[in-house]
């Protein structure tokens, strides 16, 4: 069905422990178009079977040759979802021209917001990916697989692009998740590409702030993503050594510029980690870095090689020649006020054509 608005509902308490039943609060399929899902409260959708296929708070599953298009998901709250292998909110397969905005997603068993492709959801590989969309002004917190019996360890992102393309991810806030945001492709031979990641805040996430690339050498690659004007603060709280920004397997021609990366813990001075050597033509520059130990004690990793000291890292990787190491002078980071004081070294130091939002 098309030209449908679902607004103002509370959708709750669809629970099962069955292996193959997949509960969902809202399920959009076929070639539906002009669908608006607005201001709904979706919670306690659960599949608690440790081997279950999954459960969703909201899913757009593009499994038809006709595209799910003109989809608006706005101002909903998705919480207390036990999703097994699945996600809180997911767009998968043949889904194009969408808006995911101003949603609150929290206290769930897996990824908060997923935009995916490459899973064979539709036979035409050119259509088998979420594309041409925006994900903005969402708040995602306490999404973790740590207590999910399908995982039993932290692994999920608040916002995740997996095999998708041509999406703007902006002005979102992600905190207390396993990972703030991730841009990767889990299927070999597939890519996440041409994603613009700008003006987001990621803080106090357990494994790290922003990850790109596959988590192992059996995954796909991340290409031509532009990550700019984001603030990453006090991530890697688990101390697993993945830093504020992590480059994983097979990253190609991505840019990471005009970002603020700040470590809060004097015991963890790691800012950038790069756990694979498959790292090609990635540009990292014009960033502001800070760690309490100072530039000489700061920790870095590039193409699996660890280094101590900002100057040593720059010489090793050939990046960040225009970046600075200084305290960013947030108004009150402890109270999550990441606006900059007037005398901050980050003021007027970004790209002059950038529109200021919550991440500045």
Secondary structure, DSSP 8 states (H G I E B T S, - for coil): --SEEEES-EEE--EE--SS--EEEEEEETT-EEEEEES-EEE--EE--TT---EEEEEEEE-SSS-EEEEEEES-EEES-B-TTS-SEEEEESEEEEEEES-EEEEESS-SEEEEB-SSSSS-TTTSB-EEEEEES-EEEEE-STT-TTT-S---EEEEEES-EEEEEES-EEESSSEEEEEE--STT-EEEEEEEES-EEES-SSEEEEESBSSTTS-EEES-EEES-EEES--TT--S--SEEE-B-EES-EEES-EEE---TT--EEEEE--S-EES-EEES-EEE-TT-TTT-EEEETTEEEESHHHHHHHH---TT-EES---EEEGGGTEEEE-TT-TTTT-S-TT----TT-
